[in-house]
Amino acid sequence: MYTERSILTAKRNIRWLSFILADISLIWLAYCVYAFNAWYSSFLQTNTLFALYFVAVFYSVVCIINNVKNRNNDDADSPGNIFFSVLRQLATATLGKHNAVFASALQKKYFLFMLVKLFFIPVMVQFAIGNGMDMAHEIKRVLKTGMDSTFMLWFNNSFFPVAITAFFLIDTAIFTFGYLFESSKLSNRIRSVDATWSGWIVALICYPPFNDVLGNIAPSYSNIYAYFDTSITGTFFIRLAVVLLIFVYTAASVSLGARASNLTNRGIVTRGAYRFVRHPAYVTKVAAWWITIIPVVGQNPGAIAGMLVWTLVYFLRAVTEERHLMHDEDYVAYCEKVKWRFIPGVF
């Protein structure tokens, strides 16, 4: 005869195994989308898919370990179970059987965070690997060509491309790490996720494939490697300004560290450039773009209109992020201390 204890143990084992199955199914379903979806197949490099394969293997091992640790915890849940439960609830809500898509605020938070991870992980891994390859290429090129005859030529042709690719590699590597890992030891556990359509739209439109759509409508003609055909000095000053701005942009990402992530609150960062303005990355990135259109704006006046559109997009990103973060008392206190969004003493 089965005892009450044995029945409880059997139920826990079934629940535990279902969690593992759901987690592994979600992980490898995501990988299959990245590997076989037409757009991802054209966007992701072979090296990126190779890296994502090892990410999937790593996540599979971690999910098994976590489920084993929580085997006897009746309050525990798993990412895969949350994800597929919400899909079931969405289906039944669509059919009119009930109105609630999310069973709780906690379920909604983790489901939205999984969507953030599913979208941004392949994009950031692609960016990081691409930037690493670009930096290696630039270093080899510089070593092969040797020193230029003047300091300005050396800066324009050697220092600038290596520095820019290094900065972008650091930036994307930090965000890749932030999307891949969350832990109390890293102090980057999720506090909340933006649940508004406007917040998601203005964030996603800055990344592939959506940025290509907006770029076709409002081309900015921005080119980080901007130059003047007939002026080494003009090219030098443009590239000097850009490299300084991108340095601050990257320093802001370094300040975020493991908390780096879009659409989420993983703890308020107040160090580094965030001591002076609330959105140092956005203002320096957009300022660099404006500088890079200087050489082409005479031939393409439409570049100004395009840059105005992209400036508006990043302004709206700042506004929607603050709307989300204002639900956190720590961010309210931070805003009282750091009053300027973009430019100290101005705006």
Secondary structure as GFF3:
##gff-version 3
##sequence-region A 1 347
A	DSSP	alpha_helix	4	36	.	.	.	ID=ss1
A	DSSP	alpha_helix	38	43	.	.	.	ID=ss2
A	DSSP	alpha_helix	46	69	.	.	.	ID=ss3
A	DSSP	alpha_helix	79	94	.	.	.	ID=ss4
A	DSSP	alpha_helix	105	145	.	.	.	ID=ss5
A	DSSP	alpha_helix	151	154	.	.	.	ID=ss6
A	DSSP	pi_helix	155	159	.	.	.	ID=ss7
A	DSSP	alpha_helix	160	180	.	.	.	ID=ss8
A	DSSP	three_ten_helix	184	186	.	.	.	ID=ss9
A	DSSP	beta_strand	192	193	.	.	.	ID=ss10
A	DSSP	alpha_helix	197	204	.	.	.	ID=ss11
A	DSSP	alpha_helix	210	217	.	.	.	ID=ss12
A	DSSP	alpha_helix	232	256	.	.	.	ID=ss13
A	DSSP	three_ten_helix	257	259	.	.	.	ID=ss14
A	DSSP	beta_strand	264	265	.	.	.	ID=ss15
A	DSSP	three_ten_helix	272	275	.	.	.	ID=ss16
A	DSSP	alpha_helix	280	292	.	.	.	ID=ss17
A	DSSP	alpha_helix	302	325	.	.	.	ID=ss18
A	DSSP	alpha_helix	329	337	.	.	.	ID=ss19
###
